[in-house]
Amino acid sequence: MALHWSEDLAAAYLRCHGLALIDKNYRCRRGEIDLVMMEAAPGEEILVFVEVRYRKSSAYGAPEESVTKTKQK
């Protein structure tokens, strides 16, 4: 599945900050996550799950307000 341009932008930004893209639009029976990335820190690797939210305007609220408790779980 192709990434939405906002997901491409988020992935590029995170790659520029040292994270590696592992998977995109990962799906399982419990839902979907936009980006799965890996951050390599000295002596450890950290798996990072990224939910990308985009809004054309704030008329319906801020993007972070659209992440429900269900999505956070």
C-alpha positions in Angstrom: 0.0 0.0 0.0 1.3 3.4 -0.9 2.0 5.9 1.8 0.0 9.1 2.1 2.3 12.1 1.4 2.1 13.0 5.1 3.4 9.6 6.0 6.2 10.0 3.5 7.1 13.3 5.0 7.0 11.9 8.6 9.2 8.9 7.6 11.7 11.1 5.8 11.9 13.4 8.8 12.5 10.5 11.2 15.1 8.9 8.8 17.0 12.3 8.9 17.0 11.9 12.6 18.6 8.5 12.6 15.6 6.1 12.6 15.3 3.3 10.0 11.9 2.4 8.4 11.0 -1.2 9.2 7.5 -1.4 7.9 4.6 0.9 6.8 0.9 0.5 7.2 1.4 -2.6 9.4 -1.9 -4.4 9.9 -2.9 -7.1 12.3 -6.3 -8.2 13.7 -6.2 -5.4 16.3 -5.6 -2.6 13.9 -3.1 -0.7 11.8 0.0 1.4 12.5 1.3 3.9 10.0 5.1 3.5 10.5 7.3 1.0 12.4 10.8 2.3 12.8 14.0 1.4 14.6 16.2 3.7 16.5 19.7 2.5 17.2 21.0 3.8 20.5 24.4 2.8 22.0 24.0 -0.8 23.1 20.3 -1.1 22.3 17.7 -0.9 19.5 14.4 0.8 20.2 11.3 -0.1 18.2 9.2 3.0 17.5 5.6 2.9 16.4 4.3 6.1 14.7 0.8 7.1 14.1 0.7 10.0 11.5 -2.2 12.4 11.7 -2.9 15.1 9.1 -5.5 17.7 9.0 -6.0 20.4 6.3 -7.2 22.8 8.9 -7.9 22.9 12.6 -11.6 23.4 12.1 -12.3 19.9 13.4 -9.6 20.0 16.1 -5.9 19.3 16.3 -4.5 16.1 14.8 -3.5 14.8 18.2 -7.1 15.1 19.3 -8.1 12.6 16.6 -6.1 9.7 18.3 -8.7 8.0 20.4 -8.1 5.8 23.5 -8.8 2.8 21.3 -6.1 3.8 18.8 -3.7 4.4 21.7 -4.2 0.9 23.0 
